[in-house]
Amino acid sequence: MTPARLTLQSTRLLSSGAKIPLIGLGTYLIEPGKQTEDAVLWALHAGYRHIDTASLYRNEASVGNAIRQSGIPREKIFVTTKLFNNDHGYDKALAACNLSLQKLGLDYIDLYLIHSPKPGPELRAESWKALETLVEQGKVKSIGVSNYGVAHLKELLASNPRIKPAVNQVEIHPWLTRNDIVKYSEEHGIAIEAYSPLSHGRRLQDPTVIKIGEQYNKSAAQVLIRWSLQRGHVVLPKSIHKERIEQNADVYDFELSEEDVKILDHLNDNFVSGWDPTVSK
């Protein structure tokens, strides 16, 4: 992988046949209204074409407003939202997706994810069938999961689903490499999306990351995003600051050496900066 081969518009082909941009703006904990609209507009104007939201975030309507305000054609923007725990079950999942479409003000969702496996095997199985129905209805282009551990993925694939998950979105950064989940997902054609790639900012002062960044004249955040890209992940940095949103996308003019990637790989200490449903039953 060389810097010249990737740009902010670079995509990965999913098993569904859709192309997902390699960098997306995460919108978790961004307040609905002006804060979300500003962040999404800044990202789109900076060249992002991938926005990640969820019903849990309460900002789907604001994301949709910003997309319309941007003037960018809908088909040029990849939009992800998610089904939360209290909406699991076949009928409830269908209704939840329809509500998300209504809030977003969109005719379809590019990627719809089960946000967490927490509600248990029976309900998540029902929900997956609902997601398959949504694809067949044309309301969703691709479907996947989030926070699924290897056991959850095995369970889903063992059910012989009509549509296999295209994505597994999990927290990943050098302090939480999740090699087992990554390996299993990739072996089964499931793309990995790394959320909280900046560890919610809690490890940005790590001297190893800062030292590596100095070699490339890059910030710690840029090093972390580049590390995810070079591991083959789709990456979802989040910020509410215009300059940081732009800086987080400025990661295509350098490439971490193999040695530096290995150094970052060895920082893993299973540090979870948020929640961890991957271990739920």
DRENKOL-997015 format. One record per atom (N, C-alpha, C): residue in three letters; y, z, x. Coordinates in steps of 0.001 Angstrom, whole numbers, plus 500000, padded with zeros to 6 digits. Last residue first. Example, Ala and Ser with C-alpha at 12.3 -4.5 7.8 and 13.67 -1.06 7.14 Angstrom:
SER497750507080512850;SER498940507140513670;SER500030507870512900;ALA494310507800513190;ALA495500507800512300;ALA496700507800513200;
end
This chain:
LYS487441525825476713;LYS486130525424476180;LYS486277524301475147;SER489724525170479482;SER489378525711478155;SER488051525153477685;VAL490646524127481788;VAL489545525088481927;VAL489123525657480565;THR492783522576481180;THR491610521894481738;THR490400522817481832;PRO495052523925480375;PRO493976523766479395;PRO492720523092479944;ASP497224525566481864;ASP496051524873482407;ASP494924524801481387;TRP500851525450482268;TRP499626525907481610;TRP498439525136482173;GLY502462525398485354;GLY502632525538483911;GLY501389526132483276;SER501720525324487960;SER503105525741487689;SER503355525936486195;VAL499050526330489792;VAL499396525761488493;VAL500794526250488127;PHE497641525807492837;PHE498821526395492208;PHE499171525650490927;ASN495538525285494606;ASN495288525401493164;ASN496416526115492424;ASP496404524656497044;ASP495966526052496881;ASP495761526357495390;ASN496918521983499219;ASN496316522423497959;ASN495887523884497987;LEU497774520934501534;LEU498573522043500997;LEU497925522642499753;HIS496368518710502247;HIS495820520007502667;HIS496693521195502258;ASP497938516589501421;ASP496681516874500717;ASP496177518275501013;LEU499888516629503425;LEU500242517057502073;LEU498994517388501260;ILE498332515632505525;ILE498986516938505667;ILE499337517490504286;LYS497663513133504487;LYS496609514132504716;LYS497191515534504857;VAL500185511927504512;VAL499473512091503237;VAL498396513163503386;ASP500649511903507266;ASP501489512739506410;ASP500844512953505037;GLU498668510073508080;GLU498660511444508598;GLU499474512369507707;GLU499473507749506846;GLU498189508350506464;GLU498123509799506903;SER502994507989506062;SER501883507631506935;SER500596508287506439;LEU504718506889503188;LEU504188508003503962;LEU503033507520504836;GLU507182504472503147;GLU505773504746502898;GLU505331505895503792;PHE510169503309501485;PHE509465503979502582;PHE508019504199502173;ASP511381502299499319;ASP511815501743500597;ASP511185502484501780;TYR510825503527496948;TYR510101502297497247;TYR510501501662498582;VAL512141505549495752;VAL510978505916496575;VAL510183504690497018;ASP514146506324493744;ASP514445505683495032;ASP513346506028496047;ALA513755507816491545;ALA513258506439491496;ALA513438505708492828;ASN515023510157492119;ASN513571510203491934;ASN512949508811491872;GLN517692509359492059;GLN517055509651493348;GLN515539509653493231;GLU518130509165489300;GLU518241507978490145;GLU517527508180491481;ILE517750511836488620;ILE516953510806487951;ILE516957509540488798;ARG519771512951490165;ARG518374513223490512;ARG517429512229489841;GLU522079512021488924;GLU521848511679490329;GLU520396511927490742;LYS521781513080486284;LYS521840511644486531;LYS521475511303487971;HIS519583515596485309;HIS520745515269486127;HIS520705513801486542;ILE517323516422484224;ILE518408516199483270;ILE519685515805484010;SER514030515222485044;SER515312515822485418;SER516304515566484297;LYS510692514727486077;LYS511626515068485004;LYS512907515634485605;PRO508190512301486982;PRO509206513300487341;PRO510180513509486189;LEU505313511234486695;LEU506286511524485639;LEU507279512610486060;VAL503255508538487863;VAL503935509806488125;VAL505116509983487171;VAL499994507369488285;VAL501249507173487570;VAL501952508526487628;HIS498384507406491515;HIS498708508011490234;HIS499940507359489609;GLY497647506645494051;GLY497268505781492947;GLY497581506332491576;ARG498603507953496178;ARG497270508365495735;ARG496803507560494522;GLN501128506946496272;GLN500180506470497273;GLN498762506940497005;LEU502314508384494176;LEU502164506929494095;LEU501105506423495066;SER502301510985495236;SER501539510669494027;SER501289509173493910;TRP504046510592497417;TRP502662511046497651;TRP501793510714496441;ARG506434510005496118;ARG505786508959496922;ARG504322509321497190;ILE506954512518495013;ILE506731511371494131;ILE506009510259494884;LEU507290514026497348;LEU506237514374496396;LEU505923513216495459;VAL509521512773498518;VAL508243512825499243;VAL507102513091498270;GLN511463513303496589;GLN511069511916496856;GLN509738511850497601;ALA511644516098496847;ALA511205515497495586;ALA510733514063495805;ALA512676516365499430;ALA511335516876499132;ALA510793516245497855;SER514375513281500335;SER514317514647499817;SER512871515073499614;LYS514403511434503437;LYS514152511552502010;LYS514097513019501610;ASN514166510470506051;ASN515494510639505457;ASN515391510674503934;TYR511706510685507113;TYR511975509455506365;TYR513380509441505774;GLN511735513159508311;GLN511276512019509116;GLN511649510689508460;GLU512408514839506214;GLU513407514576507259;GLU513030513371508114;GLY509995515031504820;GLY511119514292504249;GLY512167513940505288;ILE508555516725506505;ILE508111515339506323;ILE509253514495505770;LYS510079519048506132;LYS509965518441507466;LYS509531516984507376;ILE509641519557503399;ILE511001519295503882;ILE510962518594505239;VAL506908520076503441;VAL507415518934502680;VAL508816518558503161;THR506875522383505032;THR506094521206505420;THR506623519961504733;PRO508439524273503650;PRO508912523722504931;PRO508152522483505386;ASP509240524102500277;ASP508121524189501216;ASP508519523529502537;GLN511036523940498275;GLN511528524464499554;GLN510410524623500580;LEU509685523173496043;LEU510523522167496704;LEU511092522648498036;ARG508107524649494401;ARG507667524517495789;ARG508521523499496571;ARG509250524631491900;ARG508922525941492483;ARG508444525858493932;GLY509791522425490398;GLY510771522821491403;GLY510415524072492176;HIS507561521852488961;HIS508660522522488253;HIS509708523046489231;SER506243520268490840;SER505823521668490671;SER506875522502489937;LEU506714517634490679;LEU507617518390491544;LEU507372519887491419;PRO505058516638488795;PRO504783516253490187;PRO505654516990491186;SER504505517155486022;SER505037518212486897;SER504780517878488360;TYR501743514819485818;TYR502948515460485296;TYR503284516674486151;ALA500289511925486716;ALA500637513220487291;ALA501907513753486640;GLU497687510213485267;GLU499128510408485235;GLU499412511818485733;ILE495009508157486127;ILE495587509499486230;ILE497103509409486172;ALA492949506077484112;ALA494094506235485009;ALA494594507676484978;ILE489588505628484086;ILE490644506381483407;ILE491779506618484401;GLY487200504581485043;GLY488267503677484635;GLY489397504337483880;HIS485468506401486075;HIS485222505934484710;HIS486391505120484160;GLU486403507109488535;GLU485063506518488467;GLU484770505917487095;GLU488782508364487806;GLU488836507042488430;GLU487480506346488381;SER487751510783486749;SER488555509873485936;SER488528508469486515;TYR486469511924488975;TYR485697511578487774;TYR486466510570486917;LYS488667512235490752;LYS487496511441491125;LYS486723510987489888;VAL490401513926489299;VAL490837512601489751;VAL489634511706490027;ILE488834516211489009;ILE489280515481487821;ILE489690514061488185;ASP488504516903491732;ASP487339516668490876;ASP487706515854489645;ASN491102517260492745;ASN490275516160493244;ASN489074515866492356;ARG493602518581492231;ARG492607518322491178;ARG491662517171491550;THR495799519416493692;THR495363518019493830;THR494316517621492798;LEU498194521242493926;LEU497218521192492837;LEU496692519751492773;TRP499999520895495836;TRP499441522248495745;TRP498409522359494617;PRO500853518238495547;PRO500057518613496722;PRO499446520011496673;HIS500117517775492021;HIS501058517737493135;HIS500283518229494355;ILE499581517471488581;ILE499100517160489932;ILE500287517124490887;GLU498595518029485338;GLU499507518480486389;GLU498873518209487752;VAL497542514965483697;VAL497339516347484129;VAL498386516731485181;GLN496337512623481554;GLN497594513137482098;GLN497426514625482416;ASN494301509979481653;ASN494218511437481605;ASN495469511960482306;VAL493828506916479840;VAL494645507782480699;VAL494190509222480558;ALA492191505612478121;ALA492809504808479173;ALA493475505678480232;PRO489065506487476722;PRO490428506892477088;PRO490955506062478255;LYS487419503846474874;LYS487427504873475909;LYS488864505258476265;ILE486514503318471589;ILE487546503041472596;ILE487529504181473610;ARG484269504308470425;ARG484540502876470269;ARG485575502422471293;PRO482388506629472461;PRO483556506269471650;PRO483720504753471549;ASN479974508202473072;ASN480006506739472925;ASN481171506286472050;SER480018510793473758;SER480018510523472319;SER480009509023472014;ALA480365510906476444;ALA478986511031475949;ALA478885510738474458;LEU483129510925476667;LEU482409509699477014;LEU480970509727476502;LEU483643513600475856;LEU484202512468475127;LEU483414511189475410;GLU482219515093477800;GLU481937515258476368;GLU482420514049475574;LYS483537514295480125;LYS482106514009479948;LYS481716514082478479;LEU486073515377479611;LEU485913513924479743;LEU484452513526479541;HIS485458518091479619;HIS486007517481478404;HIS485839515959478438;ALA484596518441482267;ALA483680518730481157;ALA484154518078479861;VAL486919517846483736;VAL485750516974483839;VAL484806517193482664;GLY489726518503481507;GLY488922518718482699;GLY487724517788482686;TYR492702517272480217;TYR491247517275480091;TYR490614517507481457;ASN495454516980480005;ASN494918518299480329;ASN493411518389480106;SER495212514363477677;SER496035515119478606;SER495411516501478790;VAL494087511010476944;VAL494033512462476828;VAL494971513093477850;GLY494678508003475037;GLY494155508755476166;GLY494219510244475889;ILE495252504613474007;ILE495032506030473730;ILE494429506712474943;SER497563501966473235;SER496564502575474123;SER496443504043473769;LYS499069501273470935;LYS498504500234471806;LYS497369500772472685;VAL499269502118467521;VAL499186502602468897;VAL498526501517469733;LYS499194500763465189;LYS500278501725465357;LYS500374502248466791;GLY497076499125464594;GLY498201498537465310;GLY499368499478465524;GLN494774500095463564;GLN495858499851462608;GLN497082499213463258;GLU493317500542465846;GLU492866499469464945;GLU493935499116463917;VAL494722502754466787;VAL494719501513467564;VAL494355500341466652;LEU494058504561464772;LEU495463504201464974;LEU495598502931465809;THR491318504854465192;THR491799504234463958;THR493241503763464111;GLU491386506257467601;GLU490777504924467559;GLU491247504159466318;LEU492522508618466679;LEU493263507787467635;LEU492694506369467683;ALA490436509559465073;ALA491716509203464461;ALA492531508309465388;LYS488551510108467008;LYS488250509068466018;LYS489532508612465315;TRP489875512228468233;TRP489668510989468979;TRP489344509835468025;SER489782514174466248;SER491075513614466635;SER490895512298467381;GLU487073514802466232;GLU487696514208465044;GLU489007513516465407;ALA486927515941468779;ALA486121514756468461;ALA486696514038467242;ARG488556518150468531;ARG488992517083469438;ARG488174515805469224;LEU487066519636466647;LEU488367519084466273;LEU488807517981467230;GLU484742520258468163;GLU484661519586466866;GLU485975518911466504;PRO485628521532470623;PRO484907520258470603;PRO484903519532469264;GLY489079522847470625;GLY487622522927470617;GLY486944521599470362;PRO491846522948471007;PRO491295523273469675;PRO489773523267469591;LYS492326522183473821;LYS492201523576473406;LYS491589523817472020;PRO492803519839475142;PRO491484520006474527;PRO491305521354473846;SER495993518294474496;SER495199519376475084;SER493841519447474399;HIS497119515989473459;HIS497902516789474402;HIS497064517822475148;ILE495972512835473274;ILE495621514186472831;ILE496195515134473877;LEU498476510282473304;LEU497551511167474004;LEU497208512392473179;TYR499308506957473143;TYR499228508190472362;TYR498123509046472958;LEU501435504486474209;LEU500334505354474636;LEU500401506651473839;ASP503229503005472629;ASP502469502355473698;ASP501259503176474122;ILE503525502896469156;ILE503571503757470346;ILE502708503090471418;TYR505545501002466836;TYR504286501319467523;TYR504569502222468707;ASP508000500986465705;ASP506907500382464944;ASP505546500677465559;LEU510141503893465798;LEU509469502755466419;LEU508353502242465516;GLY511411506307465469;GLY512008505125464884;GLY511422503852465456;LEU510537508783466210;LEU510934507862467274;LEU511686506656466722;LYS509896509727463649;LYS510933510397464446;LYS511449509476465547;GLN507848507916462917;GLN509053508055462096;GLN510188508670462907;LEU505964508406464882;LEU506537507067464759;LEU507846507117463972;SER505388511072464227;SER505991510747465522;SER506634509367465500;LEU504214510682461725;LEU505459511447461818;LEU506165511167463146;ASN501929509279462469;ASN502906508643461576;ASN504255509356461628;CYS500686511296463959;CYS501137510076464620;CYS502173509356463768;ALA500128513121461918;ALA501001513511463025;ALA501538512285463754;ALA498314511737460316;ALA499619512111459765;ALA500609512446460876;LEU496156511548462078;LEU496777510336461549;LEU498185510638461037;ALA495622514278462412;ALA496053513476463556;ALA496724512178463107;LYS494780515043459878;LYS496002515634460419;LYS496535514818461594;ASP492385513608459641;ASP493509513316458745;ASP494829513854459297;TYR490880514737461948;TYR491059513314461658;TYR492307513036460824;GLY492251517162464224;GLY491470516837463029;GLY491806515421462600;HIS495341518750465280;HIS494007518199465510;HIS493224518070464203;ASP497812519903465243;ASP497629518689464455;ASP496262518038464679;ASN498049521981466985;ASN498022522327465552;ASN497838521107464653;ASN498177520661469532;ASN496996521432469117;ASN496916521678467612;PHE499731517347469295;PHE499596518735469760;PHE498474519475469036;LEU499715514177470623;LEU499229514957469483;LEU499019516398469931;LYS502507512458472143;LYS501243513198472178;LYS500999513989470885;THR503797509354473554;THR503949510652472900;THR502555511242472686;THR505363506906475576;THR504211507785475367;THR504629508982474522;VAL506462503631475913;VAL506724504946475313;VAL505414505690475072;PHE507933501271477861;PHE506631501891477592;PHE506875503325477142;ILE509973498561477120;ILE509931500002477398;ILE508587500576476957;LYS510067495992476261;LYS510236496194477707;LYS510086497662478111;GLU510018495953473551;GLU508767495601474236;GLU508855495771475754;ARG512713496528472866;ARG511651497533472690;ARG510430497224473526;PRO515264495512475129;PRO514272495171474105;PRO513130496181474069;ILE518030497638475545;ILE516876497013476187;ILE515838496693475115;GLY520011499105474425;GLY520099497662474293;GLY518954496911474948;SER520229501854474341;SER520163501194475657;SER520363499688475570;GLN520021502778471770;GLN521354502697472363;GLN521354501883473658;ARG517228502830471476;ARG518022501871470700;ARG519415501686471295;ILE516627504894473271;ILE516032503570473462;ILE516845502515472704;ALA517996507017472084;ALA518428506510473388;ALA517871505118473660;ASN516507507382469730;ASN517934507041469657;ASN518405506418470965;GLY514004508135470805;GLY514142506890470060;GLY515592506434469967;VAL514736510610471925;VAL514205509551472780;VAL514374508199472086;SER515422511950469583;SER516457511688470587;SER516018510608471566;ALA512935512137468345;ALA514020511408467674;ALA515118511043468673;GLU511509513752470208;GLU511104512366469954;GLU512237511560469315;ASN511839516385470902;ASN512925515462471242;ASN512561513993471011;ARG509898518336470751;ARG510928518317469712;ARG512074517330470006;TYR507657518653472294;TYR508947518724472982;TYR510134518740472014;LEU505424518219470696;LEU505725519585471127;LEU507140519712471690;SER505253515477470592;SER505728516185469404;SER506136517612469758;ALA506603514049473599;ALA505494514658472856;ALA506076515337471623;THR507224511510476138;THR507635512613475275;THR506399513175474574;ASP508198509411478677;ASP507101510254478207;ASP507665511418477396;ILE509006506085479335;ILE509509507382478881;ILE508354508154478259;HIS509668503474481397;HIS508559504305480935;HIS509131505678480603;ARG511318502079483018;ARG510873501419481787;ARG509702502174481169;TYR514219502585485042;TYR512968503095484467;TYR512625502284483224;GLY516738501717485762;GLY515619500800485937;GLY514279501320485464;ALA518954503128485162;ALA518549503132486579;ALA517350502222486841;HIS518997502942482445;HIS520023502196483178;HIS519704502141484672;LEU516894504704481897;LEU516759503288481556;LEU517780502444482308;ALA518044507131482820;ALA516809506609483411;ALA516671505110483130;TRP520250507397481158;TRP520437507309482610;TRP519206506705483275;LEU518889507579478694;LEU519789506454478968;LEU520037506290480463;VAL517513510008479054;VAL516767508764478822;VAL517643507549479119;ALA519669511807479403;ALA518645511656480437;ALA517893510329480292;ASP521102511500476957;ASP521726511196478247;ASP520670510922479315;GLU519163512360475096;GLU519692511007475035;GLU520337510595476355;THR518770515056475873;THR517680514085475960;THR518222512660475984;GLN521384516042475411;GLN520742516215476714;GLN519599515210476904;LYS521996515413472701;LYS522723514770473799;LYS521989514883475136;GLY518788515978471268;GLY520209515679471117;GLY520776515056472377;PRO516628518548472624;PRO516903517407471748;PRO518407517212471583;GLU516382519430476084;GLU516831519773474730;GLU517051518513473898;ILE513467519243477878;ILE514804518667477740;ILE515222518841476285;LEU510865520121478047;LEU511927521122478163;LEU513328520514478243;TYR509760516928479100;TYR509403518292478702;TYR510557519243479009;THR510040514287479798;THR511110514892478990;THR510772516295478497;GLY509713512089482590;GLY509171513162481777;GLY510297513852481033;LEU509926508717483084;LEU510742509914482946;LEU510019510905482053;GLY507533507168485290;GLY508131507387483980;GLY508994508628483998;ILE506175504750487393;ILE507040505929487296;ILE507616505991485889;LEU504574502550486836;LEU504046503606487702;LEU504900504871487719;PRO504088501282483529;PRO504935501444484713;PRO504535502677485511;ILE501094499838482426;ILE501914501048482387;ILE502766501134483651;LYS499869497345480422;LYS500420497615481745;LYS501376498797481648;ALA496754497142478609;ALA498196497349478692;ALA498606497617480133;GLY494043497145478609;GLY494700495863478814;GLY496205495968478900;SER492767499500478597;SER493104498939477290;SER493687497538477395;SER492707500298481186;SER491455499762480637;SER491673499124479270;LEU495868499175482601;LEU494984500174482004;LEU493724499506481456;LEU497439498244485499;LEU496695497738484359;LEU495732498810483862;ARG500593499459486409;ARG499151499542486601;ARG498483499035485328;THR503662498070487754;THR502805498610486706;THR501371498734487183;SER507054498165488889;SER505634497951489155;SER504790498676488110;GLN509722498650488678;GLN509107497964487550;GLN507612497699487763;LEU510381499722491070;LEU510447500619489911;LEU509836499972488673;THR507867498254493211;THR509245498433492774;THR509210499370491568;LEU505755497440495991;LEU506043498240494800;LEU507537498262494510;ARG505526496054498314;ARG504661495647497217;ARG504962496399495919;ALA507064497206500249;ALA507490495915499717;ALA506696495511498487;PRO505663499501501077;PRO506832499624500225;PRO507231498319499558;THR502105499024500699;THR503326498945501490;THR504525499016500572;MET498804500000500852;MET500000500000500000;MET501242500000500885;
end
